[in-house]
Amino acid sequence: MTLKEAIAKMLNVYRLKGRYDETGIVKHWPEIMGTAVANRTTQIYVSHKKLFVRIESAVIKNELLMVKSGIIQKLNERAGALVIQDIVFL
């Protein structure tokens, strides 16, 4: 058994896989969305399969609202599982 397999098994046994995936999405937000959006993001967290993002710029917030489904798809592809079902822009 490889180390990767052992860690994946441990996460499943202790029911931490969902939390681990949520943390990964928050961590990789700047990489996925780019520096322009990441620099204007002041707060980001996940609760009950919803990603809450506070954006400083109203213009960027409106642009992100228009492509919300694409962002959800990108985030879930990155995580390799259905982690986010909705995004709330604050």
Contacts in CASP RR format, 6 or more apart in sequence:
PFRMAT RR
TARGET T0000
AUTHOR 0000-0000-0000
METHOD contacts of the structure
MODEL  1
MTLKEAIAKMLNVYRLKGRYDETGIVKHWPEIMGTAVANRTTQIYVSHKK
LFVRIESAVIKNELLMVKSGIIQKLNERAGALVIQDIVFL
1 9 0 8 1.000
8 17 0 8 1.000
10 16 0 8 1.000
11 17 0 8 1.000
11 18 0 8 1.000
11 20 0 8 1.000
17 81 0 8 1.000
18 81 0 8 1.000
18 83 0 8 1.000
21 79 0 8 1.000
21 80 0 8 1.000
21 81 0 8 1.000
21 83 0 8 1.000
22 46 0 8 1.000
22 83 0 8 1.000
24 79 0 8 1.000
25 46 0 8 1.000
25 51 0 8 1.000
25 75 0 8 1.000
25 78 0 8 1.000
25 79 0 8 1.000
25 83 0 8 1.000
25 84 0 8 1.000
26 44 0 8 1.000
26 45 0 8 1.000
26 46 0 8 1.000
28 78 0 8 1.000
29 38 0 8 1.000
29 41 0 8 1.000
29 44 0 8 1.000
29 53 0 8 1.000
30 37 0 8 1.000
30 38 0 8 1.000
30 41 0 8 1.000
32 71 0 8 1.000
32 74 0 8 1.000
32 75 0 8 1.000
32 78 0 8 1.000
33 41 0 8 1.000
33 71 0 8 1.000
36 60 0 8 1.000
37 55 0 8 1.000
37 60 0 8 1.000
37 64 0 8 1.000
40 55 0 8 1.000
40 56 0 8 1.000
40 57 0 8 1.000
40 60 0 8 1.000
41 53 0 8 1.000
41 54 0 8 1.000
41 55 0 8 1.000
41 56 0 8 1.000
42 54 0 8 1.000
42 55 0 8 1.000
42 56 0 8 1.000
43 52 0 8 1.000
43 53 0 8 1.000
43 54 0 8 1.000
43 90 0 8 1.000
44 51 0 8 1.000
44 52 0 8 1.000
44 53 0 8 1.000
44 54 0 8 1.000
45 51 0 8 1.000
45 52 0 8 1.000
46 52 0 8 1.000
46 83 0 8 1.000
46 84 0 8 1.000
49 82 0 8 1.000
49 83 0 8 1.000
49 84 0 8 1.000
49 85 0 8 1.000
49 86 0 8 1.000
50 84 0 8 1.000
50 85 0 8 1.000
50 86 0 8 1.000
50 87 0 8 1.000
50 88 0 8 1.000
51 72 0 8 1.000
51 75 0 8 1.000
51 84 0 8 1.000
51 86 0 8 1.000
51 87 0 8 1.000
51 88 0 8 1.000
52 87 0 8 1.000
52 88 0 8 1.000
52 90 0 8 1.000
53 64 0 8 1.000
53 87 0 8 1.000
53 88 0 8 1.000
53 89 0 8 1.000
53 90 0 8 1.000
54 89 0 8 1.000
54 90 0 8 1.000
55 61 0 8 1.000
55 64 0 8 1.000
55 89 0 8 1.000
55 90 0 8 1.000
61 89 0 8 1.000
64 71 0 8 1.000
64 87 0 8 1.000
64 89 0 8 1.000
65 89 0 8 1.000
68 87 0 8 1.000
71 87 0 8 1.000
72 84 0 8 1.000
72 85 0 8 1.000
72 86 0 8 1.000
72 87 0 8 1.000
75 83 0 8 1.000
75 84 0 8 1.000
76 82 0 8 1.000
76 83 0 8 1.000
76 84 0 8 1.000
END
